[in-house]
Amino acid sequence: MRILSSDSRRRALLAVLMAASVACPAAAPVGAEPVAPDSPRWFLEGAAKVGDYLGRRSIRLDGGGATLKDFELRDGVIDVDVATPASRGFFGVQFRISADGNNGEWVYLRQHKSGLPDALQYTPVLGTGLNWQIYNGAGFTGPMEIPRSRWFHLRLELTGAQARLYADDMNTPVLVMPDLKSGIPTGQIALAVLQGETLLELQRARDAGCGLGAPAAADAGGHADALASVALVRRPGAQSRAPAVGVREQGDALAGRRGRSARVRRHQPLP
């Protein structure tokens, strides 16, 4: 067996550390901070406004989107509180949105499919196209009883090309996505609703580095500690580059108006 000298060991350790820094670059530091619904850091589009629902300040979307202007997500966790009075619709979280807004990932819920095998849907957005018709079954769709007219909690955990979605129960995922398809490692996030009034409140943000780490402790209400709930990489001074993918055309068409940055193919069937 070859015995390395002290210098050789130091060089080997340095090489390992350098390789790790390339594979897992240090994220820009970000404090634990709430992102209020009326914060100027949100870029709202389509039918989007800030209001109160069931005693809580939130972003109301109905054929609209809300994009964080100065954050990019790699690996981490997104925690969102949601309430919807609508009996039909499509609402969820878009993540890793590309710089041009043409590609990304989207996981959403269908109120009118509550309890059915396709109440939940993950689809990549590829070249502005929504691909839900191709991507279905295990890893793409799943059942869920979607609450109506009450607040509930959604958590999306991301690690590389894998993701898990939780609803209220933070121990058991309602949808496991083992193979995300866009191939985009980092991008912006957005709250997005194609149709059906939905109220959303994004919880606080903190950088998670390259791993999820231990689950956040639950508070008295059963939700995870908001201080460790949303893992985002902040880009100080950055402007919104890519408004919510998919919502821009579909949502505006439903609302009878044209969006400012439509980048979704026309004439797509609703998902």
N, C-alpha and C positions, 0 to 999 in steps of 0.2 A: 504494500500500500504506500502511495506517495505521501510524504509529509510536507505540507506547505510551510515555507518560512513565514515569519511575522509580516514581512513586507508583502509577500504573496497573498497572505490571508487578508491584509488590509485592502490590497488591490481587488481581490475577489469580492470582498464585501462592498467596496465602492461600486463595482460593476453591477452587483445585484441591486443596490439602491438606485443607481442611475436607470437601470431597466425598469424598476418599479415606478419611478417618477415618469417615465415615458408612457407606460401602460396605464397609469392612474395619475394624471396630472393634478396638481393641487388646485382646488376650486377657489375662486375668489371669495374672500371671507364675507359672510352675511350674518347679521344678527337675527335673533328671534324677534320678528316684527309682524304685527297684524297687517293684513292688506284690506283696509276698510272698503266697503262697497263704493263709497263716493271718493275714493283716492284718485288723484290725477294720474296715478300709475296705470290705471285701467284704460284701454282703448275700447270704447263701446261702438257697436255697429248694428245696423238693422233695427229691429224692434227691441231696443234695450234701454232700460232706465233703472234708476235706483229708487227703491221705495220700501215700505214696511209691510210685512206679512206675518201674521200670527205673533205679533209683538217683537219681530226682529227686523233690523235693517238688512237689506239684501239687494242683489242685482236681479231684476226681473227681465227675463228673456222670453220672447215668443216669435221665433224667426229672426234670431239675432245672435251675437256673440260678444264675449268680453275677453280681450287678450291682455296679458301682463306685458307692459312695454319694455321693461328693463330686466327681465329674467330669462334665463335659459335653463332647461332641465336636462340632466344626463341620467344618472341613477338616483333614486330616492323615492319619496312618498308624497302623494298629493292627497290632502284631506279636504273634503267639501261637505258642507251641510246643505241639504236639498229639501225643497217642498214643492209639490205640484198639485194644483186643483184640477188639472186637465185629465179627461178620460182617454185622450188620444194624443200621441206625440212622440218626439224623439229628442232626448236630452242627454248630455254627458260631458266628457272631458276630452279635449284634443291635446296631444303632447308631441314633443319633438317635431314641431312644425318647421319645415325647411325655410331657409332665408328668403326664397322667392314665393313662399306660400303655396307651392304646387304639390307638396308632398308632406306626409306626416302620419300620425297614428290617431285613431279615434275609437274610444269605447263609449257606448251610449245605451240608454234604456228606452224601451218602448212601452208607454203606459198601457196602450190597448192590447198588449201581449202579456200583461201581468199573469203570472202563473204558468205560462206556456213555455215550451222548450227554447223559444227564441226571444224571450223577454229582454235578454241582454245580447249585445252585439259588439264584437271587436272587428274593425276593418282597417287596413291600411288605406291611406289616400295616396294614390300613385298617379302622377301627372294630372292632377286635379280631379281624378275620377274616384267616385265612391264605389267600392268593390264588394259590398255586402252579399251580392248574389253569388259570387265565387267563393267567398270565405264564410263557410258555415259549418256547423257540427262542432265536435270537440276542439277546444282551443279558440273558438270564434263565437259561438252562441251558447246560451245557457238559460235555465229557468230562474225566475225570481218573482215573489209576490211584491209588487211595487206599491209602497204605501201611498195613500191618497190624502191630500189636505192635512198633512202633518209633517213636521221636520224629521228627517232621518239622515244618517251619516254614510258617506261613501269614502272609501280609501282606495287609492291606486298605488301599488308598490311596483317599482321598476328596477330591474337589475339586468343590464345588458339587453339581450334580445328576449327577455322574459318579463311578464307582468302578471300581477294578481289584483283582482278587484274584490273588495269587501263591502258589505252593506250592513251597518249596525253591529253585527257580530264580527269583531276584529280578530277572531281566532280561526274562522273558517271562511275561505274565499268563496264567493258565488261564481266567479269565473277565473279560470287559470289560463293564461295565454303563454304557452311555452316557446312560441316562435313568432316574434314580431316581424313583420314583413317589409317595412319601408327601408330598412338598412340605415336609417338616419340615427347617429349616436347622440346628438344634442340638438335641442331646438326649443322654441317658445312653447308656452302652454296657453290654452284658452278654454273658457267655459262656453258651451255651444248648444243651441236649441234650434232645431229645424222647424218644429211646430209644437204647439201646446204650451200654455203658460207655465213657466217653471221659475222658481226663485232659488238662487244659489248664493252661498256665502263661503268664500275661500278662507281657510284658516291660516294661522301664522306660518312664517317661512323660516327655515334654517338649512344651511348647506349640509349635506350628508356625506360629502367627499365621494369616495368610490364604493362605498358599501352601505347597506341599510342599517347595519348594527342591530342592537337589541330593540325589540318593539317598544314603543312609547308606553308609559304607564297610563292606565285608564283613569279618568277623573270620576267624580261622584256620579256624573250622568252617564257613564259608560263609554265616553269618547276618549280617544287618546289625547295625551298632553299636547296642546296646540304648539307648544314651543319646539316640539320635535316632529311636527306632523307634515310639513311640506318641505321637501328637499329640492332646492332650486339654486342655480348658480347665477348670481346677480352680475349684471354688466353695467356698472355705473355710467350714467349719461347716455345709455343706449336708447334708441327710439324703436317703436314698434315697426318691425319689418314685414311681418306676415300676419295680417288679421285672420281671424278664425277660418280655417279651411272648410269648405263645404257649405257652411252657413250662408256665406255671402250671396250666392245665387239662389240656392234652394229656398232659404228663409225669406229673402227679399221677394222672390216670386210669389211665395205664399202670402206675403203681406201686401202685395200689389205695388212694390217699389223696387227700384234697381239699386243694388249696393254700390259702394264706392270702389270696391276692389274685387269684383267677381272673378274668381279663378277656378270655377267648377263647371264641368261640361254641362251644357244645356240638355234639357229633355231627359234627364235621368229619372227613373222611377224613384219614388220615395222609399227610403230604406225601412 
